[in-house]
Amino acid sequence: MDKKCFQSFDSHEEADKANFEFYRSLSTQERLNIFLEMMVPYYETFPRLERIYRAVDLGECPVSSDRWMGV
């Protein structure tokens, strides 16, 4: 897909018709490639942390579990 192309139109209808004709002229594979290119930001994976540097045992929770039972 050529991203350097610029066109101007006198109405929205002309622009819509030009868009329709452009995508109609593309092969199925070209349309699929454009779709997949647009989806990359949404399905891109981000690198995860490679290791845990330390684990801290927090012990027992300071709030009693009987608190909600009214005891």
DOLUM-631659 format. One line per field, with one value per residue: residue in three letters; x, y, z of N, C-alpha, C, O, CB in turn. Coordinates in Angstrom, 2 decimals, padded with zeros to 5 digits. Glycine has a CB too. Layout:
<recs>
torkol	[ala|...];
n.c1	[X|...];
n.c2	[Y|...];
n.c3	[Z|...];
ca.c1	[X|...];
ca.c2	[Y|...];
ca.c3	[Z|...];
c.c1	[X|...];
c.c2	[Y|...];
c.c3	[Z|...];
o.c1	[X|...];
o.c2	[Y|...];
o.c3	[Z|...];
cb.c1	[X|...];
cb.c2	[Y|...];
cb.c3	[Z|...];
</recs>
This chain:
<recs>
torkol	[met|asp|lys|lys|cys|phe|gln|ser|phe|asp|ser|his|glu|glu|ala|asp|lys|ala|asn|phe|glu|phe|tyr|arg|ser|leu|ser|thr|gln|glu|arg|leu|asn|ile|phe|leu|glu|met|met|val|pro|tyr|tyr|glu|thr|phe|pro|arg|leu|glu|arg|ile|tyr|arg|ala|val|asp|leu|gly|glu|cys|pro|val|ser|ser|asp|arg|trp|met|gly|val];
n.c1	[000.84|000.66|001.66|002.15|000.48|-001.83|-005.08|-007.69|-011.11|-014.30|-016.62|-018.10|-019.27|-017.90|-015.38|-015.97|-016.73|-014.32|-012.72|-014.07|-013.69|-010.91|-010.33|-011.75|-010.23|-008.04|-006.38|-007.58|-005.66|-004.07|-005.92|-006.32|-003.75|-003.60|-005.59|-004.49|-002.21|-003.37|-004.33|-002.16|-001.27|-003.18|-002.95|-000.36|002.37|003.84|007.05|007.74|008.57|011.68|012.66|012.02|013.15|013.18|011.36|008.98|007.85|004.86|003.56|000.94|-002.27|-002.94|-005.53|-008.23|-009.83|-012.27|-013.63|-015.74|-017.69|-018.85|-017.76];
n.c2	[-001.17|002.12|004.72|007.36|008.64|011.17|012.44|014.65|015.52|016.69|016.14|014.13|011.88|011.37|010.77|008.49|006.77|006.57|005.34|002.88|001.86|001.69|-000.29|-002.35|-002.91|-004.18|-007.29|-010.24|-011.12|-008.81|-007.10|-008.54|-008.38|-005.61|-005.43|-007.08|-005.60|-003.35|-004.45|-005.05|-003.23|-003.84|-006.53|-006.99|-008.48|-007.93|-007.78|-009.86|-009.83|-011.29|-012.70|-013.25|-011.15|-011.12|-012.71|-011.99|-013.01|-012.21|-012.94|-013.53|-012.06|-008.90|-008.20|-009.56|-012.60|-013.06|-010.73|-009.99|-011.65|-010.73|-011.22];
n.c3	[000.00|-000.91|000.97|000.50|-001.18|-002.09|-002.27|-003.28|-002.81|-003.95|-002.62|000.02|-000.96|-003.37|-002.31|-000.80|-002.88|-004.29|-002.35|-002.13|-004.74|-004.77|-002.77|-003.87|-006.09|-005.07|-004.35|-002.62|-000.81|-000.49|000.76|003.12|004.21|004.75|006.70|008.73|009.32|010.46|012.80|014.39|016.54|018.51|019.13|019.72|021.36|024.53|026.02|028.83|032.35|033.00|035.21|038.70|041.17|043.99|046.56|048.96|052.06|053.34|055.59|058.02|057.51|058.98|059.67|061.28|060.38|061.45|061.59|059.85|060.65|062.89|065.35];
ca.c1	[000.00|001.44|001.20|002.53|-000.50|-002.79|-006.15|-008.70|-012.41|-015.25|-017.71|-017.89|-019.71|-016.79|-014.33|-016.43|-016.68|-012.90|-012.28|-014.68|-013.01|-009.54|-010.31|-012.26|-009.16|-007.02|-006.64|-007.98|-004.45|-003.69|-006.89|-006.01|-002.51|-003.94|-006.32|-003.55|-001.35|-004.14|-004.58|-000.91|-001.21|-004.11|-002.58|001.09|002.76|004.86|007.97|007.45|009.75|012.34|012.79|011.64|014.40|013.06|010.01|008.88|006.73|004.19|003.02|-000.52|-002.94|-003.16|-006.96|-008.78|-010.83|-013.55|-014.17|-017.00|-018.66|-019.42|-017.18];
ca.c2	[000.00|003.34|005.66|008.71|009.14|012.12|012.80|015.53|015.31|017.79|015.73|012.89|010.78|011.06|010.14|007.13|005.98|006.32|004.32|001.61|001.39|001.32|-001.58|-003.35|-003.25|-004.99|-008.73|-010.65|-011.17|-007.44|-006.61|-009.23|-007.79|-004.30|-005.70|-007.58|-004.47|-002.49|-005.15|-005.25|-002.55|-004.42|-007.89|-007.06|-008.98|-007.15|-008.66|-010.01|-009.87|-012.56|-013.43|-012.56|-010.86|-011.58|-012.99|-011.62|-013.63|-011.16|-013.49|-013.56|-010.78|-008.31|-008.05|-010.85|-013.14|-013.10|-009.38|-009.90|-012.55|-010.05|-011.75];
ca.c3	[000.00|-001.02|002.00|000.12|-002.13|-001.56|-003.20|-002.70|-003.42|-003.77|-001.73|000.75|-001.83|-004.28|-001.52|-000.50|-004.11|-004.58|-001.38|-002.54|-005.96|-004.42|-002.08|-004.82|-007.03|-004.39|-004.25|-001.28|000.03|-000.17|001.76|004.37|004.73|005.32|007.94|009.74|009.70|011.35|014.06|015.13|017.85|019.48|019.48|019.87|022.67|025.20|026.75|030.25|033.21|032.79|036.46|039.93|041.88|045.37|047.03|050.36|052.75|054.09|056.82|058.15|057.35|060.29|059.92|061.68|059.46|062.16|061.61|059.12|061.27|064.04|066.59];
c.c1	[000.89|000.88|001.49|001.52|-001.49|-003.81|-007.08|-009.98|-013.32|-016.40|-017.36|-018.28|-018.59|-015.66|-014.71|-016.35|-015.23|-012.34|-012.79|-013.96|-011.58|-009.49|-010.86|-011.16|-008.07|-007.40|-007.05|-006.80|-004.00|-004.62|-006.63|-004.75|-002.75|-004.65|-005.38|-002.61|-002.07|-004.35|-003.33|-000.90|-002.10|-003.70|-001.08|001.42|003.88|005.77|007.62|008.74|010.39|012.51|012.31|012.91|014.34|011.59|009.99|007.65|006.10|003.59|001.50|-001.09|-003.25|-004.65|-007.52|-009.83|-012.20|-014.25|-015.55|-018.08|-019.29|-018.89|-016.29];
c.c2	[001.23|004.38|007.11|009.35|010.06|012.46|013.76|015.36|016.49|017.42|014.42|011.69|010.37|010.34|008.69|006.22|005.62|005.26|002.94|001.03|000.95|-000.07|-002.69|-003.80|-004.12|-006.46|-009.06|-010.66|-009.77|-006.84|-007.25|-008.66|-006.43|-004.49|-006.15|-006.48|-003.54|-003.13|-005.31|-004.50|-003.18|-005.81|-008.09|-007.57|-008.13|-008.09|-008.69|-009.95|-011.25|-013.36|-012.56|-012.35|-011.26|-011.80|-012.72|-012.30|-012.57|-011.66|-013.46|-012.16|-010.19|-008.15|-009.44|-011.31|-013.22|-011.73|-009.32|-010.81|-011.92|-010.54|-010.73];
c.c3	[000.00|-000.05|001.64|-000.83|-001.44|-002.63|-002.50|-003.50|-003.10|-002.83|-001.04|-000.12|-002.79|-003.53|-001.18|-001.72|-004.47|-003.63|-001.78|-003.75|-005.66|-003.78|-002.96|-005.78|-006.40|-004.41|-002.81|-000.34|000.43|000.89|003.12|005.01|005.37|006.65|009.04|010.22|010.67|012.72|014.93|016.48|018.91|019.94|019.62|021.26|023.24|025.97|028.24|031.06|033.10|034.07|037.62|040.74|043.34|045.69|048.52|050.95|053.63|055.40|056.81|058.03|058.73|060.64|060.20|060.68|060.11|062.13|060.98|059.71|062.50|065.38|067.21];
o.c1	[001.78|-000.24|001.12|001.71|-001.94|-003.44|-007.25|-009.95|-013.12|-017.08|-016.45|-017.68|-018.37|-015.07|-013.88|-015.95|-014.96|-011.58|-012.04|-013.65|-011.10|-008.72|-010.48|-011.16|-007.28|-008.57|-006.88|-006.92|-003.59|-004.16|-006.71|-004.70|-002.18|-004.35|-005.46|-002.25|-001.46|-004.53|-003.44|-000.54|-001.81|-004.06|-000.59|000.80|004.76|005.31|007.25|009.84|009.69|012.50|012.22|013.66|015.35|010.71|010.88|006.55|006.73|003.16|000.86|-000.45|-003.78|-004.98|-007.30|-010.63|-013.20|-015.38|-016.44|-019.25|-020.18|-019.50|-015.70];
o.c2	[001.36|004.85|008.01|010.49|009.78|012.73|013.71|015.10|017.20|018.31|013.70|010.62|009.18|009.40|007.79|005.06|004.50|004.39|001.96|-000.16|-000.02|-000.93|-003.85|-004.95|-004.73|-006.83|-008.24|-010.25|-009.56|-006.16|-006.58|-008.49|-006.12|-003.79|-005.66|-006.44|-003.00|-002.42|-005.66|-005.11|-003.07|-006.22|-009.22|-007.14|-007.67|-009.10|-007.68|-010.01|-012.26|-014.59|-011.34|-013.30|-011.70|-011.14|-013.15|-012.17|-012.09|-010.86|-013.38|-011.19|-010.90|-007.98|-010.37|-010.51|-013.41|-011.62|-008.66|-010.74|-012.52|-010.31|-010.98];
o.c3	[000.84|-000.22|002.39|-001.25|-000.33|-003.78|-001.29|-004.70|-002.11|-002.31|-001.45|-000.02|-003.02|-004.06|-001.27|-001.62|-004.89|-004.05|-001.77|-003.78|-006.24|-004.21|-002.81|-006.22|-007.11|-004.47|-001.90|000.81|001.57|001.80|004.15|006.23|006.41|007.62|010.17|011.39|011.59|013.71|016.10|017.48|020.10|021.04|019.65|022.24|022.51|026.52|028.82|030.51|033.11|034.03|037.53|040.96|043.89|045.14|049.26|050.41|054.57|056.22|055.76|058.42|059.58|061.81|059.43|060.20|059.42|062.62|061.51|059.31|063.10|066.42|068.27];
cb.c1	[-000.96|001.43|001.84|003.89|-001.24|-002.09|-006.92|-008.22|-013.04|-015.80|-019.03|-018.70|-020.96|-016.25|-014.06|-017.86|-017.34|-012.09|-012.76|-016.16|-013.01|-008.92|-011.12|-013.45|-008.53|-006.84|-005.38|-008.63|-003.32|-003.70|-008.33|-005.85|-001.47|-004.82|-007.40|-002.75|-000.90|-005.50|-005.15|000.28|-001.59|-005.48|-003.09|001.74|003.19|004.23|009.43|006.72|009.37|013.68|014.25|010.56|014.73|013.69|009.58|008.82|007.19|003.12|003.54|-000.93|-004.24|-002.47|-007.69|-009.38|-010.40|-013.34|-013.23|-016.77|-018.00|-020.89|-016.40];
cb.c2	[000.00|003.89|005.33|008.71|007.97|013.40|011.54|017.03|013.99|018.22|015.57|012.89|011.19|012.36|010.94|007.16|006.77|007.62|004.67|001.80|002.50|002.36|-001.51|-002.77|-001.98|-004.51|-009.57|-012.04|-011.90|-006.58|-006.90|-010.73|-007.66|-003.49|-006.77|-008.75|-003.69|-002.16|-006.51|-004.79|-001.11|-004.48|-008.83|-005.67|-010.46|-006.09|-008.19|-011.34|-009.55|-012.33|-013.87|-013.37|-009.41|-010.55|-014.46|-010.08|-014.89|-010.54|-012.71|-014.20|-010.94|-006.97|-007.38|-010.77|-014.52|-013.54|-008.43|-010.26|-013.87|-010.19|-013.05];
cb.c3	[001.21|-002.48|003.33|-000.51|-002.80|-001.05|-003.70|-002.70|-002.94|-005.11|-002.53|002.05|-002.61|-004.92|-000.22|000.02|-005.28|-004.47|000.03|-002.84|-007.02|-003.47|-000.79|-005.61|-007.58|-002.95|-004.67|-001.32|-000.71|-001.43|001.31|004.12|003.61|004.33|007.70|009.18|008.44|010.71|013.77|014.29|017.68|018.89|018.45|019.62|022.59|026.14|026.55|030.51|034.69|032.16|036.68|040.75|041.76|046.36|046.71|050.54|053.58|053.24|058.03|059.48|056.52|060.37|058.71|063.08|058.97|063.61|060.89|057.66|061.64|064.02|066.34];
</recs>
